[in-house]
Amino acid sequence: MRTAQIIKAFIILIFAVIALTSCEDVVEVDLNDEDIDLIAVEAYINTKSENNIYVKLERTLPVNQTAQNPAINDAVVQITDDAQTPHTVTLAEQGSTGVYLLPAGVDYPGVPGRTYTLTITTPDGTEITAEDYLQEVETLDSVKVNLSSIGDFEYLGIFINSQETPGLGHYYKWDIYINDEFLYNGEDLAFASDELVDGNYIYDMLIYLDWEEEEEDQILHEGDTIRVEQLSISSAAYDFYWGLSDQAWAGSPFSVPPANVPSNLRSNDGKRILGLFSARDISVGNIIVIDESNYTPLISGIPKN
């Protein structure tokens, strides 16, 4: 087994023990022959000031076809909140892409503490619904890029520091952008439950390790700009990302048998819907431009007693 593979397995064990496992969430989902002609939905609302709603609709193809999944056009896509006087917005398709966004000149900010309902009606009359609660997220205090002790300080890692919200039942995801490109591979997902760290301050948590042995395979380089966004996610989203992570690691010594990725989407015809509707608050960390100073071992921020 290569050193990088050993490191990957080691990280999986660490995250499993401490319950801290590890734009659009564009992640490949393994499909089988039973998943032909199903509707796939990628949808979110967040608290950013603009471009904060995104819905993409597709139909799945057989796994042996290389063509892109066909878009679902001309659907009626709406989002409604649970305010005392509910607010509903109807999204507009962008050309014939199957991507639905806020109409020009329309604002619909995500508000922490509200539950949002997504309703999709396709041209053939299929109605798809999902709900998700938008939980407020703690401030992402700092992001660090340094050599990690995992791998004997041979690999750069990305670390975060943040308070964990007191009270069980909080879930987090960290979106990493390298030169403004979203790092979306399934094995690179970084997400967490607060099950064993409730209310604690999280010091120097490793959310990404650039563990490739060959320099040409590594993705962190001097001069790169690193940005991390800390997201609040629901338990349904957490389960969804666990399912994606299981599929991404299928075939490794620590993998579990592949299973259907859970979804919070429902259809009036009873057919399975692929994907997720997620409501999330976002805190953006400090931006780092990698230079020589980052190629040093991490100096921990954990206070000494």
FIVOFI-959967 format. One line per 5 residues: for each residue x, y, z of N, C-alpha, C. Coordinates in nm, 3 decimals, decimal comma. Each point is the difference from the previous one (the first is absolute). Example, Ala and Ser with C-alpha at 12.3 -4.5 7.8 and 13.67 -1.06 7.14 Angstrom:
REM residues 2
1,319:-0,569:0,780:-0,089:0,119:0,000:0,090:0,120:0,000 ~ -0,035:0,105:-0,072:0,082:0,119:0,006:-0,077:0,109:0,073;
//
This chain:
REM residues 305
0,085:-0,119:0,000:-0,085:0,119:0,000:0,088:0,124:0,000 ~ -0,028:0,097:-0,085:0,079:0,121:-0,007:-0,017:0,083:0,127 ~ 0,100:0,084:0,027:-0,007:0,086:0,119:-0,127:0,084:0,001 ~ -0,036:0,057:-0,115:-0,119:0,085:-0,006:-0,125:-0,079:0,035 ~ -0,007:-0,126:-0,042:-0,117:-0,081:0,033:-0,006:-0,028:0,149;
0,115:-0,023:0,061:0,003:-0,021:0,145:-0,049:0,124:0,073 ~ 0,045:0,116:-0,047:-0,043:0,126:0,063:-0,150:0,016:-0,013 ~ -0,056:-0,030:-0,118:-0,145:0,011:-0,019:-0,074:-0,088:0,099 ~ 0,043:-0,126:0,014:-0,066:-0,092:0,092:0,011:0,052:0,143 ~ 0,116:0,056:0,036:0,021:0,052:0,134:-0,095:0,115:0,030;
-0,018:0,087:-0,097:-0,091:0,114:0,019:-0,144:-0,048:0,017 ~ -0,039:-0,100:-0,077:-0,137:-0,054:0,015:-0,021:-0,048:0,143 ~ 0,099:-0,073:0,055:-0,014:-0,051:0,136:-0,009:0,114:0,102 ~ 0,083:0,103:-0,018:-0,004:0,114:0,092:-0,138:0,064:0,001 ~ -0,054:0,028:-0,120:-0,129:0,067:-0,007:-0,111:-0,087:0,055;
0,010:-0,131:-0,019:-0,104:-0,090:0,052:0,000:0,001:0,152 ~ 0,120:0,006:0,061:0,010:-0,005:0,145:-0,051:0,128:0,063 ~ 0,037:0,117:-0,055:-0,036:0,126:0,065:-0,127:0,061:-0,055 ~ -0,065:-0,070:-0,095:-0,126:0,047:-0,059:0,017:0,134:-0,069 ~ 0,117:0,028:-0,049:0,023:0,120:-0,078:0,053:-0,042:-0,135;
-0,088:-0,050:-0,083:0,037:-0,040:-0,134:0,008:0,121:-0,086 ~ 0,081:-0,058:-0,061:-0,021:0,100:-0,087:-0,151:-0,021:-0,020 ~ -0,412:1,355:-1,322:0,000:-0,133:0,051:-0,130:-0,066:-0,029 ~ 0,035:-0,154:-0,005:-0,101:-0,100:0,002:0,065:-0,127:0,052 ~ -0,080:-0,082:0,060:0,051:-0,126:0,048:-0,002:-0,100:-0,113;
0,091:0,014:-0,092:0,002:-0,085:-0,118:0,080:-0,124:0,034 ~ -0,068:-0,110:0,034:0,067:-0,122:0,039:-0,056:-0,115:-0,082 ~ 0,089:-0,084:-0,054:-0,043:-0,114:-0,078:-0,064:-0,105:0,090 ~ -0,116:-0,053:-0,040:-0,069:-0,105:0,073:-0,001:-0,124:-0,085 ~ 0,048:-0,114:0,058:-0,002:-0,125:-0,075:-0,143:-0,046:-0,022;
-0,031:-0,036:-0,122:-0,135:-0,044:-0,035:0,006:-0,143:-0,052 ~ -0,110:-0,074:0,018:-0,009:-0,133:-0,059:-0,116:-0,003:-0,097 ~ -0,028:-0,118:-0,057:-0,103:-0,008:-0,103:-0,139:0,033:0,050 ~ -0,019:-0,004:0,133:-0,131:0,035:0,054:-0,019:0,151:0,008 ~ 0,107:0,076:-0,024:-0,005:0,145:0,013:-0,019:0,071:-0,133;
-0,049:-0,072:-0,102:-0,021:0,060:-0,131:-0,129:0,083:0,002 ~ 0,007:0,117:-0,061:-0,116:0,088:-0,017:-0,060:0,045:0,133 ~ 0,084:0,013:0,100:-0,043:0,063:0,125:0,031:0,149:-0,007 ~ -0,070:0,077:0,081:0,025:0,144:0,007:0,108:0,026:0,104 ~ 0,099:0,080:-0,038:0,107:0,040:0,090:-0,012:0,150:0,027;
0,005:0,036:0,128:-0,018:0,139:0,041:0,121:0,044:0,082 ~ 0,057:0,112:-0,035:0,105:0,064:0,079:-0,052:0,139:0,034 ~ -0,026:0,026:0,130:-0,068:0,124:0,035:0,045:0,051:0,135 ~ 0,015:0,132:0,010:0,033:0,058:0,129:-0,050:0,144:0,007 ~ -0,015:0,046:0,124:-0,018:0,142:0,030:0,098:0,031:0,112;
0,069:0,114:-0,009:0,093:0,037:0,106:-0,018:0,147:0,036 ~ 0,087:0,048:0,087:-0,015:0,136:0,055:0,090:0,102:-0,068 ~ 0,059:-0,033:-0,113:0,079:0,098:-0,072:-0,091:0,110:-0,054 ~ 0,061:0,114:-0,029:-0,079:0,116:-0,043:-0,046:-0,010:-0,145 ~ 0,065:-0,085:-0,079:-0,040:-0,017:-0,140:0,034:-0,142:-0,045;
-0,065:-0,041:-0,109:0,019:-0,136:-0,052:-0,016:-0,105:0,111 ~ -0,101:0,017:0,083:-0,014:-0,085:0,118:-0,101:-0,113:-0,017 ~ -0,060:-0,013:-0,118:-0,092:-0,110:-0,026:0,041:-0,067:-0,131 ~ 0,002:-0,132:0,002:0,042:-0,076:-0,118:-0,078:-0,130:-0,003 ~ -0,061:-0,031:-0,115:-0,069:-0,127:-0,019:0,037:-0,052:-0,139;
0,044:-0,125:-0,005:0,034:-0,064:-0,127:-0,079:-0,129:-0,012 ~ -0,066:-0,020:-0,114:-0,085:-0,117:-0,022:0,051:-0,078:-0,120 ~ 0,016:-0,132:0,018:0,045:-0,088:-0,107:-0,073:-0,133:0,009 ~ 0,009:-0,078:-0,109:-0,043:-0,140:0,000:0,124:-0,088:-0,019 ~ 0,003:-0,112:0,070:0,117:-0,086:-0,004:-0,002:-0,089:-0,124;
0,121:-0,033:-0,046:0,020:-0,090:-0,113:0,063:-0,130:0,049 ~ -0,002:-0,106:-0,082:0,072:-0,123:0,038:0,147:0,030:0,026 ~ 0,060:-0,075:0,092:0,136:0,029:0,042:0,101:-0,021:-0,112 ~ -0,035:-0,079:-0,102:0,095:-0,025:-0,108:-0,006:0,104:-0,110 ~ -0,081:0,104:0,020:-0,006:0,109:-0,097:0,085:0,117:0,048;
0,075:0,057:-0,093:0,090:0,110:0,036:-0,063:0,137:-0,019 ~ -0,119:0,004:-0,060:-0,066:0,128:-0,024:-0,040:0,065:0,133 ~ -0,007:0,130:-0,001:-0,043:0,073:0,119:-0,147:-0,025:0,025 ~ -0,037:-0,010:0,128:-0,141:-0,019:0,033:-0,083:0,112:-0,061 ~ -0,115:-0,034:-0,061:-0,083:0,105:-0,061:-0,065:0,089:0,106;
-0,002:0,129:-0,029:-0,062:0,096:0,092:-0,152:-0,013:-0,005 ~ -0,064:0,035:0,110:-0,146:0,007:0,006:-0,037:0,147:-0,017 ~ -0,063:0,030:-0,110:-0,036:0,138:-0,033:-0,145:0,030:0,034 ~ -0,029:0,129:0,011:-0,138:0,051:0,013:-0,071:-0,051:0,125 ~ 0,076:-0,030:0,106:-0,063:-0,037:0,126:-0,041:0,127:0,076;
-0,097:-0,014:0,089:-0,038:0,108:0,090:0,071:-0,027:0,133 ~ 0,094:0,088:0,037:0,083:-0,020:0,118:-0,025:0,115:0,097 ~ -0,044:-0,033:0,121:-0,031:0,101:0,100:0,064:-0,034:0,134 ~ 0,032:0,104:0,076:0,050:-0,015:0,136:-0,086:0,087:0,090 ~ -0,043:-0,057:0,113:-0,086:0,069:0,096:0,059:-0,013:0,139;
-0,006:0,108:0,081:0,047:-0,010:0,137:-0,119:-0,016:0,095 ~ 0,030:-0,016:0,129:-0,106:-0,019:0,100:-0,014:0,123:0,088 ~ 0,027:0,118:-0,054:-0,023:0,124:0,074:-0,147:0,013:0,035 ~ -0,032:0,088:0,094:-0,140:0,018:0,040:-0,087:0,031:-0,121 ~ 0,053:0,081:-0,088:-0,061:0,017:-0,133:0,098:-0,062:-0,100;
-0,027:-0,123:-0,046:0,097:-0,071:-0,084:0,034:0,078:-0,127 ~ 0,126:-0,010:-0,038:0,047:0,063:-0,122:0,034:-0,110:-0,102 ~ -0,051:0,016:-0,121:0,026:-0,097:-0,106:0,065:0,069:-0,118 ~ 0,100:-0,066:-0,058:0,065:0,053:-0,119:-0,001:-0,108:-0,107 ~ -0,026:0,039:-0,124:0,005:-0,092:-0,114:0,129:0,025:-0,076;
0,078:-0,105:-0,020:0,129:0,013:-0,066:-0,015:-0,001:-0,152 ~ 0,102:0,051:-0,067:-0,002:0,010:-0,146:0,110:-0,090:-0,056 ~ -0,035:-0,081:-0,102:0,099:-0,085:-0,064:0,096:0,087:-0,083 ~ 0,126:-0,039:0,005:0,102:0,071:-0,076:0,017:-0,065:-0,137 ~ -0,068:0,054:-0,099:0,001:-0,061:-0,133:-0,064:-0,137:0,005;
0,068:-0,100:-0,056:-0,050:-0,138:0,002:0,096:-0,089:0,077 ~ 0,057:0,054:0,107:0,104:-0,071:0,074:-0,053:-0,092:0,109 ~ -0,127:0,017:0,039:-0,050:-0,072:0,116:0,044:0,062:0,131 ~ 0,065:0,117:-0,007:0,042:0,074:0,119:-0,098:0,113:0,024 ~ -0,051:0,007:0,123:-0,102:0,098:0,036:0,055:0,091:0,110;
-0,006:0,131:-0,025:0,053:0,099:0,093:-0,105:0,107:0,027 ~ 0,032:0,092:0,092:-0,088:0,113:0,024:-0,014:0,083:-0,127 ~ -0,119:0,049:-0,030:-0,015:0,090:-0,116:0,082:0,127:0,020 ~ 0,038:0,062:-0,107:0,078:0,124:0,007:-0,075:0,105:0,082 ~ 0,071:0,065:0,091:-0,060:0,106:0,080:-0,078:-0,048:0,122;
-0,006:-0,132:0,022:-0,075:-0,055:0,114:0,096:-0,047:0,108 ~ -0,024:0,042:0,124:0,079:-0,045:0,115:-0,086:-0,092:0,086 ~ 0,063:-0,106:0,051:-0,069:-0,091:0,090:0,105:-0,054:0,098 ~ 0,036:0,080:0,102:0,108:-0,039:0,090:-0,038:-0,118:0,087 ~ 0,097:-0,090:0,021:-0,020:-0,107:0,096:0,011:0,056:0,141;
-0,090:-0,040:0,088:-0,005:0,054:0,136:0,018:-0,114:0,100 ~ 0,105:0,003:0,084:0,016:-0,103:0,102:-0,122:-0,010:0,090 ~ -0,036:-0,122:0,034:-0,116:-0,023:0,085:-0,127:-0,032:-0,077 ~ 0,004:0,008:-0,132:-0,118:-0,033:-0,080:0,017:-0,134:-0,070 ~ -0,113:-0,064:-0,023:-0,003:-0,123:-0,079:-0,046:0,034:-0,141;
0,069:-0,053:-0,099:-0,030:0,030:-0,139:-0,052:-0,126:-0,070 ~ -0,101:0,021:-0,082:-0,060:-0,109:-0,078:0,025:0,023:-0,147 ~ 0,056:-0,100:-0,065:0,021:0,002:-0,145:-0,112:-0,080:-0,065 ~ -0,065:0,058:-0,101:-0,105:-0,069:-0,075:0,034:0,008:-0,149 ~ 0,006:-0,116:-0,063:0,032:-0,009:-0,143:-0,114:-0,074:-0,070;
-0,052:0,060:-0,105:-0,100:-0,067:-0,083:0,056:-0,010:-0,141 ~ 0,023:-0,122:-0,046:0,058:-0,021:-0,132:-0,110:0,007:-0,106 ~ 0,035:0,016:-0,128:-0,101:0,010:-0,104:-0,092:-0,121:-0,010 ~ 0,047:-0,118:0,046:-0,086:-0,118:-0,006:-0,088:-0,015:0,124 ~ 0,002:0,099:0,090:-0,088:-0,001:0,116:0,059:-0,059:0,126;
0,125:-0,045:-0,004:0,064:-0,052:0,120:0,027:0,115:0,097 ~ -0,041:-0,018:0,125:0,024:0,102:0,102:0,101:-0,053:0,101 ~ 0,105:0,077:0,022:0,108:-0,036:0,091:0,005:0,106:0,110 ~ 0,012:-0,045:0,125:0,007:0,094:0,112:0,113:-0,040:0,095 ~ 0,048:0,099:0,074:0,100:-0,023:0,104:-0,002:0,119:0,094;
0,034:-0,025:0,126:0,011:0,107:0,098:0,137:-0,008:0,067 ~ 0,054:0,115:0,040:0,124:0,001:0,075:0,004:0,124:0,088 ~ 0,055:-0,019:0,121:0,008:0,108:0,099:0,134:0,071:-0,015 ~ -0,004:0,133:0,002:0,122:0,079:-0,015:0,052:0,036:0,139 ~ 0,100:-0,074:0,044:0,060:0,019:0,132:0,110:0,107:-0,007;
0,003:0,091:0,098:0,107:0,099:0,004:0,133:-0,070:0,026 ~ 0,106:0,048:-0,064:0,132:-0,061:0,015:0,090:0,091:0,082 ~ 0,093:-0,061:0,073:0,099:0,078:0,074:0,099:0,065:-0,096 ~ 0,065:0,106:0,047:0,102:0,069:-0,080:0,122:-0,090:-0,020 ~ 0,048:-0,007:-0,123:0,125:-0,070:-0,028:0,114:0,097:0,036;
0,066:-0,025:0,112:0,096:0,096:0,054:0,127:0,009:-0,083 ~ 0,055:-0,114:-0,037:0,125:0,005:-0,076:0,019:-0,126:-0,082 ~ 0,073:0,017:-0,110:0,041:-0,110:-0,088:0,151:0,002:-0,006 ~ 0,061:-0,120:0,006:0,145:-0,012:-0,010:0,036:-0,100:-0,109 ~ 0,111:0,024:-0,067:0,057:-0,097:-0,094:0,144:-0,023:0,043;
0,027:-0,124:0,042:0,134:-0,036:0,048:0,026:-0,147:-0,026 ~ 0,125:-0,041:0,020:0,033:-0,142:-0,008:-0,065:-0,072:0,118 ~ -0,059:-0,116:-0,027:-0,075:-0,073:0,102:0,084:-0,112:0,061 ~ -0,022:-0,023:0,130:0,069:-0,110:0,067:-0,044:-0,135:-0,056 ~ -0,122:-0,006:-0,055:-0,043:-0,121:-0,069:0,077:-0,008:-0,131;
0,080:-0,103:-0,016:0,088:-0,010:-0,116:0,139:0,052:0,030 ~ 0,031:0,017:0,133:0,135:0,039:0,042:0,043:0,132:-0,062 ~ -0,092:0,096:-0,006:0,027:0,136:-0,048:0,051:0,002:-0,145 ~ -0,051:-0,092:-0,081:0,035:-0,002:-0,142:-0,108:0,064:-0,087 ~ -0,120:0,020:0,056:-0,113:0,045:-0,080:-0,062:0,125:0,061;
-0,041:0,092:-0,086:-0,074:0,116:0,046:-0,141:-0,038:0,041 ~ -0,046:0,060:0,108:-0,137:-0,020:0,043:-0,071:0,133:0,019 ~ -0,132:-0,004:-0,005:-0,082:0,119:0,027:-0,070:-0,024:0,134 ~ 0,013:0,097:0,091:-0,052:-0,014:0,135:-0,095:0,115:0,030 ~ -0,098:-0,026:0,088:-0,093:0,107:0,039:-0,008:0,009:0,152;
-0,039:0,119:0,048:-0,024:0,025:0,142:-0,135:0,068:0,015 ~ -0,084:-0,055:0,087:-0,134:0,056:0,016:-0,064:-0,053:0,128 ~ -0,088:0,079:0,056:-0,082:-0,045:0,112:-0,106:-0,097:-0,049 ~ -0,028:-0,103:0,080:-0,113:-0,089:-0,031:-0,119:0,044:0,082 ~ -0,116:0,008:-0,063:-0,120:0,049:0,066:-0,045:-0,095:0,111;
-0,020:0,049:0,123:-0,049:-0,086:0,107:-0,137:-0,059:-0,033 ~ -0,020:-0,124:0,043:-0,125:-0,070:-0,027:0,018:-0,099:-0,114 ~ -0,032:-0,126:0,026:0,020:-0,103:-0,103:-0,093:0,021:-0,119 ~ 0,042:-0,052:-0,114:-0,084:0,005:-0,119:0,042:0,103:-0,102 ~ 0,127:0,042:0,004:0,051:0,093:-0,099:0,093:-0,074:-0,097;
-0,007:0,041:-0,125:0,077:-0,066:-0,105:0,065:0,107:-0,087 ~ 0,119:-0,032:-0,049:0,080:0,098:-0,072:0,058:-0,061:-0,128 ~ 0,027:0,089:-0,095:0,072:-0,038:-0,122:0,096:0,114:-0,032 ~ 0,116:-0,038:-0,053:0,098:0,101:-0,039:0,025:-0,010:-0,150 ~ -0,030:0,107:-0,071:0,025:0,007:-0,143:0,134:0,069:-0,024;
0,086:-0,067:-0,075:0,134:0,050:-0,026:0,009:0,048:-0,144 ~ 0,052:0,119:-0,017:0,020:0,058:-0,133:0,150:0,025:-0,021 ~ 0,053:-0,053:-0,108:0,140:0,020:-0,036:0,003:0,082:-0,127 ~ 0,052:0,121:0,009:-0,003:0,094:-0,113:-0,143:0,017:-0,052 ~ -0,094:0,009:0,095:-0,143:0,021:-0,026:-0,067:-0,120:-0,066;
0,067:-0,115:-0,006:-0,061:-0,122:-0,052:-0,038:-0,089:0,117 ~ -0,126:-0,046:0,001:-0,054:-0,080:0,110:0,058:-0,141:-0,005 ~ 0,054:-0,045:0,113:0,053:-0,135:0,012:-0,116:-0,094:0,034 ~ -0,046:-0,077:-0,098:-0,125:-0,072:0,018:0,010:-0,151:-0,005 ~ 0,117:-0,059:-0,018:0,009:-0,145:-0,008:-0,054:-0,066:0,127;
-0,066:-0,114:-0,017:-0,065:-0,065:0,113:0,094:-0,034:0,113 ~ 0,124:-0,044:-0,033:0,094:-0,035:0,107:0,057:0,122:0,070 ~ -0,026:0,119:-0,053:0,049:0,123:0,062:-0,107:0,073:0,080 ~ -0,117:-0,058:0,014:-0,106:0,064:0,077:0,043:0,017:0,145 ~ -0,029:0,116:0,058:0,030:0,027:0,140:-0,129:0,040:0,069;
-0,048:-0,083:0,092:-0,125:0,028:0,069:0,006:-0,062:0,139 ~ -0,087:0,043:0,091:0,016:-0,039:0,139:-0,132:-0,003:0,075 ~ -0,001:-0,084:0,103:-0,104:-0,001:0,102:0,061:0,048:0,131 ~ -0,081:0,058:0,087:0,052:0,048:0,129:-0,015:-0,104:0,110 ~ -0,022:-0,125:-0,036:-0,038:-0,103:0,097:0,096:-0,009:0,118;
0,130:0,005:-0,024:0,097:-0,016:0,109:0,076:0,128:0,032 ~ -0,037:0,110:-0,061:0,073:0,125:0,025:-0,096:0,113:0,036 ~ -0,118:-0,033:0,046:-0,105:0,100:0,022:0,049:0,115:0,088 ~ -0,012:0,122:-0,056:0,029:0,120:0,075:0,147:0,033:0,018 ~ 0,089:-0,083:-0,054:0,144:0,025:0,015:0,051:0,096:-0,107;
0,117:0,058:0,028:0,067:0,074:-0,106:0,084:-0,099:-0,080 ~ -0,009:0,009:-0,133:0,070:-0,093:-0,087:0,130:0,065:-0,047 ~ 0,112:-0,055:0,047:0,132:0,055:-0,034:0,064:-0,081:-0,112 ~ 0,042:0,068:-0,105:0,086:-0,059:-0,103:-0,052:-0,135:-0,049 ~ -0,125:0,000:-0,039:-0,059:-0,122:-0,056:0,040:-0,013:-0,146;
0,058:-0,114:-0,034:0,039:-0,028:-0,138:-0,124:-0,032:-0,084 ~ -0,026:0,082:-0,102:-0,114:-0,028:-0,088:0,042:-0,047:-0,138 ~ 0,129:0,018:-0,031:0,048:-0,050:-0,130:0,150:-0,024:0,009 ~ 0,046:-0,114:-0,055:0,142:-0,032:-0,007:0,035:-0,028:-0,145 ~ 0,098:0,071:-0,052:0,044:-0,017:-0,139:0,099:-0,117:-0,005;
-0,054:-0,121:0,008:0,077:-0,119:0,033:0,061:-0,073:-0,120 ~ -0,006:0,056:-0,117:0,059:-0,068:-0,115:0,152:0,004:0,008 ~ 0,064:-0,114:-0,030:0,145:-0,008:0,011:0,072:0,075:-0,112 ~ -0,056:-0,007:-0,121:0,064:0,064:-0,114:-0,042:0,147:-0,006 ~ 0,097:0,088:-0,019:-0,028:0,143:0,001:-0,102:0,039:-0,107;
0,006:-0,066:-0,116:-0,093:0,035:-0,108:-0,144:-0,038:0,033 ~ -0,019:-0,088:0,099:-0,135:-0,041:0,041:-0,053:0,085:0,114 ~ 0,085:0,078:0,064:-0,044:0,084:0,111:-0,077:0,121:-0,054 ~ -0,090:0,052:0,082:-0,082:0,112:-0,046:0,029:0,130:0,073 ~ 0,081:-0,004:0,106:0,039:0,121:0,071:0,142:0,037:-0,041;
0,016:0,123:-0,050:0,131:0,044:-0,048:0,027:0,143:0,045 ~ 0,127:0,034:0,004:0,037:0,136:0,035:-0,064:0,098:-0,098 ~ -0,059:0,105:0,054:-0,070:0,099:-0,081:-0,150:-0,022:-0,007 ~ -0,047:-0,118:0,040:-0,145:-0,028:-0,003:-0,072:0,080:0,108 ~ -0,123:0,038:-0,030:-0,087:0,069:0,095:-0,100:-0,098:0,057;
-0,008:-0,007:0,132:-0,087:-0,095:0,069:-0,109:0,076:0,075 ~ -0,123:-0,040:-0,022:-0,115:0,056:0,073:-0,085:-0,114:0,052 ~ -0,043:0,010:0,125:-0,085:-0,102:0,062:-0,129:0,064:0,048 ~ -0,111:-0,065:-0,028:-0,130:0,043:0,051:-0,052:-0,105:0,096 ~ -0,041:0,043:0,119:-0,059:-0,089:0,099:-0,152:0,008:-0,010;
-0,062:-0,114:-0,023:-0,144:-0,006:-0,023:-0,068:-0,075:0,113 ~ -0,116:0,049:0,041:-0,090:-0,080:0,082:-0,081:-0,088:-0,094 ~ -0,015:-0,127:0,034:-0,084:-0,090:-0,079:-0,092:-0,076:0,095 ~ -0,103:-0,059:-0,055:-0,097:-0,076:0,079:0,045:-0,145:0,013 ~ -0,068:-0,075:0,086:0,030:-0,142:0,014:-0,024:-0,074:-0,131;
-0,101:0,042:-0,078:-0,027:-0,064:-0,130:0,117:0,022:-0,095 ~ 0,056:0,121:-0,001:0,115:0,028:-0,085:0,122:-0,077:0,048 ~ 0,018:-0,010:0,131:0,111:-0,077:0,056:-0,007:-0,145:-0,046 ~ -0,119:-0,060:0,007:-0,017:-0,139:-0,045:0,028:-0,013:-0,150 ~ -0,041:0,101:-0,076:0,023:-0,001:-0,144:0,150:0,000:-0,029;
0,076:0,086:0,068:0,144:0,007:-0,024:0,072:-0,125:0,049 ~ -0,051:-0,062:0,106:0,055:-0,130:0,042:-0,017:-0,101:-0,112 ~ -0,118:-0,002:-0,062:-0,024:-0,093:-0,109:0,093:0,024:-0,117 ~ 0,022:0,128:-0,035:0,092:0,031:-0,109:0,142:-0,042:0,036 ~ 0,039:0,023:0,126:0,134:-0,036:0,043:0,020:-0,151:-0,006;
-0,103:-0,077:0,041:0,009:-0,145:-0,007:0,023:-0,046:-0,143 ~ -0,071:0,060:-0,095:0,016:-0,038:-0,140:0,137:0,039:-0,052 ~ 0,049:0,116:0,041:0,130:0,045:-0,048:0,112:-0,091:0,047 ~ -0,017:-0,059:0,122:0,104:-0,086:0,056:-0,023:-0,147:-0,030 ~ -0,107:-0,034:-0,076:-0,028:-0,140:-0,031:0,121:-0,064:-0,066;
0,035:-0,119:0,049:0,115:-0,070:-0,056:0,125:0,013:0,083 ~ 0,001:0,094:0,096:0,116:0,011:0,087:-0,013:-0,100:0,115 ~ 0,110:-0,030:0,071:-0,007:-0,097:0,110:-0,096:0,039:0,110 ~ -0,033:0,130:0,009:-0,087:0,047:0,108:-0,139:0,037:-0,050 ~ -0,032:-0,039:-0,122:-0,128:0,039:-0,058:-0,111:-0,092:0,050;
-0,123:0,050:-0,012:-0,119:-0,080:0,030:-0,068:-0,031:-0,132 ~ -0,087:-0,104:-0,003:-0,068:-0,032:-0,125:-0,081:0,119:-0,050 ~ 0,009:0,035:-0,129:-0,075:0,114:-0,053:-0,150:-0,018:0,022 ~ -0,068:0,108:0,031:-0,144:-0,001:0,019:-0,056:0,127:-0,062 ~ -0,135:0,003:-0,012:-0,062:0,121:-0,053:0,031:0,119:0,090;
0,040:0,111:-0,061:0,026:0,121:0,077:-0,134:0,056:0,047 ~ -0,017:0,025:0,130:-0,130:0,050:0,049:-0,029:0,138:-0,055 ~ -0,129:0,030:-0,013:-0,043:0,128:-0,054:-0,118:0,051:0,082 ~ -0,014:0,133:0,009:-0,117:0,058:0,067:-0,108:0,043:-0,100 ~ 0,014:-0,044:-0,125:-0,096:0,035:-0,105:-0,103:-0,111:-0,017;
-0,126:0,039:-0,020:-0,110:-0,096:-0,018:-0,076:0,032:-0,127 ~ -0,056:-0,103:-0,060:-0,075:0,016:-0,124:-0,142:-0,051:0,018 ~ -0,097:0,067:-0,066:-0,139:-0,043:0,013:-0,029:-0,131:-0,072 ~ 0,093:-0,047:-0,085:-0,021:-0,127:-0,067:0,070:-0,115:0,071 ~ 0,065:0,029:0,114:0,063:-0,105:0,079:0,137:-0,042:-0,048;
0,047:0,052:-0,112:0,132:-0,037:-0,051:0,110:0,069:0,080 ~ 0,113:-0,066:0,008:0,112:0,056:0,073:0,055:0,122:-0,073 ~ 0,032:0,103:0,076:0,060:0,121:-0,054:0,145:0,006:0,050 ~ 0,092:0,023:-0,089:0,141:0,012:0,037:0,033:0,145:0,035 ~ 0,088:0,018:0,097:0,047:0,134:0,029:-0,040:0,052:0,136;
0,008:0,132:0,014:-0,018:0,063:0,130:-0,048:0,143:-0,018 ~ -0,089:0,043:0,091:-0,031:0,142:0,016:0,054:0,041:0,135 ~ 0,089:0,100:0,002:0,070:0,038:0,121:-0,015:0,149:0,026 ~ -0,034:0,034:0,125:-0,002:0,140:0,045:0,118:0,016:0,094 ~ 0,085:0,101:-0,026:0,121:0,013:0,081:0,041:0,145:0,023;
0,046:0,027:0,121:0,064:0,127:0,031:0,148:-0,014:-0,032 ~ 0,068:0,110:-0,029:0,139:-0,005:-0,044:0,083:0,104:0,073 ~ 0,117:-0,042:0,049:0,100:0,091:0,052:0,128:-0,022:-0,080 ~ 0,056:0,109:-0,052:0,119:-0,008:-0,086:0,124:0,031:0,082 ~ 0,101:-0,087:-0,010:0,123:0,020:0,074:0,096:0,093:-0,071;
0,114:0,023:0,065:0,105:0,083:-0,059:0,056:-0,066:-0,126 ~ 0,040:0,082:-0,095:0,057:-0,050:-0,125:0,152:-0,014:0,015 ~ 0,052:-0,113:-0,048:0,143:-0,027:0,010:0,059:-0,015:-0,139 ~ 0,112:0,069:-0,025:0,079:-0,021:-0,120:0,123:-0,079:0,042 ~ 0,014:-0,121:-0,051:0,107:-0,088:0,044:0,136:0,056:-0,043;
0,091:0,012:0,099:0,137:0,040:-0,030:0,094:-0,087:0,083 ~ 0,126:0,035:0,006:0,098:-0,083:0,069:-0,033:-0,019:0,147 ~ -0,066:0,099:0,061:-0,030:-0,010:0,143:-0,100:-0,111:0,031 ~ -0,076:-0,042:-0,098:-0,097:-0,108:0,023:0,064:-0,138:-0,002 ~ 0,120:-0,010:-0,055:0,068:-0,129:-0,006:0,081:-0,023:0,127;
-0,067:0,020:0,113:0,057:-0,022:0,133:-0,101:-0,080:0,080 ~ 0,046:-0,077:0,101:-0,094:-0,076:0,083:-0,101:0,092:0,068 ~ -0,121:-0,049:0,017:-0,105:0,075:0,066:0,039:0,030:0,144 ~ -0,013:0,124:0,039:0,015:0,038:0,141:-0,139:0,003:0,060 ~ -0,028:-0,090:0,090:-0,135:-0,016:0,051:-0,045:0,122:0,079;
-0,128:0,032:-0,018:-0,059:0,110:0,076:-0,065:-0,043:0,128 ~ 0,015:-0,129:0,038:-0,063:-0,049:0,122:0,070:0,062:0,120 ~ -0,077:0,065:0,089:0,063:0,064:0,116:0,070:-0,101:0,090 ~ 0,113:0,039:0,057:0,069:-0,086:0,095:-0,048:0,028:0,141 ~ -0,023:-0,106:0,076:-0,048:0,018:0,139:0,110:0,054:0,089;
//
